[in-house]
Amino acid sequence: MQPSHVAIAAEYLISDLRPFCQRIELAGAVRRWGDTGKIDLLAVPRLQTATVGLFREEIVVNSLWLHLDDVASHGDGPIARHPGSRDGDRIKPAPWGEKYRRFLYTSPDGSRIPVDLWTAPIENFGAIWLIRTGPDRFSRRYVSALRRVGLEMAGGQVRQIGTHEPIATPCEAGALSLVGWPWVRPAARGRGRLTMPAIR
């Protein structure tokens, strides 16, 4: 199967953003070899220190967000703020926060593609990548399976129900093993019957 133009554009974008990330991966439909016309990414941003203010105070800043702010502010680069969506008589601004941003990416072939960029801590990357890859039915079934074994997905992490003790899930295989599921390639997660063990 040949990659779509959106998948090819995603690889260019990931290459551009990788220097500002500890880890960045393709998610969503494109990772499943589908194509919804947009790019979904999950990243662990690199952090750096910066000196600010009159008293030269050192603070920790997000390198990825700094880069996006800089490129988007120029107006003529490959990344631009998304114009938002219409909500009745008003325009609802596109997300541009600390955990999630939506923007437009101009690929090398000139296509302008919407991008949803989510962030995750490295210790929870696997479970969040699993859910952000989808499809929705697969993700919902995984969350239900967690509850069957006394776990829950809350606050961007897997944790014990009751004690709220966090469970590290740095990789997808580890996140799936918590509920006794094998790793399944993304393209197979949305086709026909799910091959996961039944939830009883």
Secondary structure, 3 states (H helix, E strand, C coil): CCCCHHHHHHHHHHHHHHHHEEEEEEEHHHHCCCCCCCEEEEEEECEEEEEECCCCEEEEEEHHHHHHHHHHHHCCCCEEECCCEEECCEEECCCECCCEEEEEEECCCCCEEEEEEEECCHHHHHHHHHHHHCCHHHHHHHHHHHHHCCEEEECCEEEECCCCCEECCCCHHHHHHCCCCCCCCHHHCCCCCCCCCCCC
